Amino acid sequence: MSEPKRRALDQPIRSTRAEVDVAALEENFNAVRAWSRPAEVLAVIKANAYGHGAVAVARVLEKAGARFLGVALVEEGVELRNAGVAAPILVMGGAYEGGYAQIVDGDLTPVVFRQEHLAALAAAARQAGKQVNVHLKVDTGMGRLGIPPDALDSFLDGLAQAPELVLDGVASHLANADAADPASTREQVRAFAEVLRRVDATGLQVRWRHLSNSAAVLDHAEARESLRLNLVRPGLVLYGLPPVPRLAGEISLRPVLSWKTQVSHLKTVPVGTPVSYGSTWHAPRRSTVATLPVGYADGYSRALSNKASVLVRGRRAPVVGRVCMDMTMVDVTEVAGVTLGDEVVLLGEQGTERIGAEELAALQDTIPYEVLCGVSARVPRVAVGR
């Protein structure tokens, strides 16, 4: 007897989802592009587009006019190419071991800062019969990746010995662009200016010069103008959040991601009833508790236990007890009329209430970047706002 044919899922069964507002994404991109002119935009979509879905976001931003897309890993660049994304892709993470052939085959542009990068890329390019564009990364004070400025001459000599490689850009990265005190950023700008002067003095015609992340885009326009930077690298602002609260309102932004689920179970419990692992919450009165099909395996952090709120029927309801791997409980006693299947907002707006990534980040003692990136792959991303 043959095995019965099982039908594949054509849509998720569980109600938990992350909604990605395409219209808001386009508006944010256009606002950043207008703010940054005449520089063009390298849209940073590493880490699954900060949790928003890299392929879908890349397609939207490519169509909107992003000059480059920025990823951290070769694997991220290959994923975009396999999905048909044709825009130039800058691979910024520097972890290329074993991936040089994929860089060449995928027409990806890597940042380079080690002699081994040059040798291995040149070998892969020769094998493929191609030339490869590269961007030189210089460490002006971040202390993470890049050649030190005093190694610039020897590195450029190494590039000159590799005709398969074309120096298409020079970049650095700011460590404290979001700080209220601009001293550190000014020192990095000064160091990068000297690097650019030395590169120009060689006679090399380097097309792209870039330094500005989201915070620098909003708060350090003078750096872009004084260095004649012609490319900026916004990340978080594209997704509708300022990098720090003090920069909120500099340009109009709309959050792109909303995280939603539904009430999957309701029960009324007597006073004193414990809820969830460890019995960290006991009902202070006869209470109605709703169970939600979302937990820390989805990225809704266990650190939010007994701290966060969700939105139900336009009102806040507190998370009670420990967040579980797949479920979270909330106290809906004070929310009239809650029924099975009611929409619940974990992140986003409902009625006049809003829960932002900044709020969840503060409760977890982290930053909004981590909240967004933490939404796991098992949460479907659904495009809305078209």
KAZI-V716720 format. One record per backbone hydrogen bond with DSSP energy under -1.0 kcal/mol. NH is the residue of the N-H (numbers start at 1). CO is the residue of the C=O. If there is no record, write none. Layout:
# KAZI-V716720
NH|CO ; NH|CO
This chain:
# KAZI-V716720
17|260 ; 18|380 ; 19|258 ; 20|382 ; 21|256 ; 22|20 ; 22|384 ; 25|21 ; 26|22 ; 27|23 ; 28|24 ; 29|25 ; 30|26 ; 31|27 ; 32|28 ; 33|29 ; 34|30 ; 35|31 ; 36|32 ; 39|36 ; 40|230 ; 42|232 ; 43|68 ; 44|234 ; 45|70 ; 49|45 ; 50|46 ; 51|47 ; 52|49 ; 53|48 ; 57|53 ; 58|54 ; 59|55 ; 60|56 ; 61|57 ; 62|58 ; 63|59 ; 64|60 ; 66|61 ; 67|41 ; 68|41 ; 69|88 ; 70|43 ; 71|90 ; 77|73 ; 78|74 ; 79|75 ; 80|76 ; 81|77 ; 82|78 ; 83|79 ; 84|81 ; 85|80 ; 90|69 ; 91|109 ; 92|71 ; 96|94 ; 99|96 ; 103|99 ; 104|100 ; 105|101 ; 106|102 ; 107|104 ; 108|103 ; 109|89 ; 111|91 ; 112|135 ; 118|114 ; 119|115 ; 120|116 ; 121|117 ; 122|118 ; 123|119 ; 124|120 ; 125|121 ; 126|122 ; 127|123 ; 128|124 ; 129|125 ; 130|125 ; 132|164 ; 134|166 ; 135|110 ; 136|169 ; 137|112 ; 138|171 ; 139|147 ; 147|137 ; 151|148 ; 152|149 ; 155|151 ; 156|152 ; 157|153 ; 158|154 ; 159|155 ; 160|156 ; 162|159 ; 165|162 ; 166|132 ; 168|134 ; 168|166 ; 169|134 ; 170|208 ; 171|136 ; 172|210 ; 179|176 ; 186|182 ; 187|183 ; 188|184 ; 189|185 ; 190|186 ; 191|187 ; 192|188 ; 193|189 ; 194|190 ; 195|191 ; 196|192 ; 197|193 ; 198|194 ; 199|195 ; 200|196 ; 201|197 ; 202|199 ; 203|200 ; 206|204 ; 208|168 ; 210|170 ; 217|213 ; 218|214 ; 219|215 ; 220|216 ; 223|220 ; 224|220 ; 225|221 ; 226|222 ; 227|223 ; 229|224 ; 230|209 ; 231|209 ; 232|40 ; 233|212 ; 238|235 ; 239|236 ; 240|237 ; 241|236 ; 247|244 ; 248|245 ; 250|247 ; 256|239 ; 258|19 ; 259|347 ; 260|17 ; 261|344 ; 263|342 ; 264|291 ; 265|291 ; 267|289 ; 269|287 ; 272|283 ; 273|270 ; 275|281 ; 279|276 ; 283|273 ; 287|269 ; 289|267 ; 290|330 ; 291|265 ; 292|328 ; 294|292 ; 296|324 ; 297|325 ; 298|295 ; 300|295 ; 301|299 ; 304|301 ; 305|302 ; 307|304 ; 308|304 ; 310|317 ; 311|345 ; 312|315 ; 315|312 ; 317|310 ; 319|308 ; 320|329 ; 324|327 ; 328|292 ; 330|290 ; 331|318 ; 332|288 ; 335|332 ; 341|263 ; 342|339 ; 344|261 ; 345|311 ; 346|259 ; 347|259 ; 348|355 ; 350|353 ; 353|350 ; 355|348 ; 360|356 ; 361|357 ; 362|358 ; 363|359 ; 364|360 ; 366|361 ; 371|367 ; 372|368 ; 373|369 ; 374|370 ; 375|372 ; 376|298 ; 379|376 ; 382|18 ; 384|20
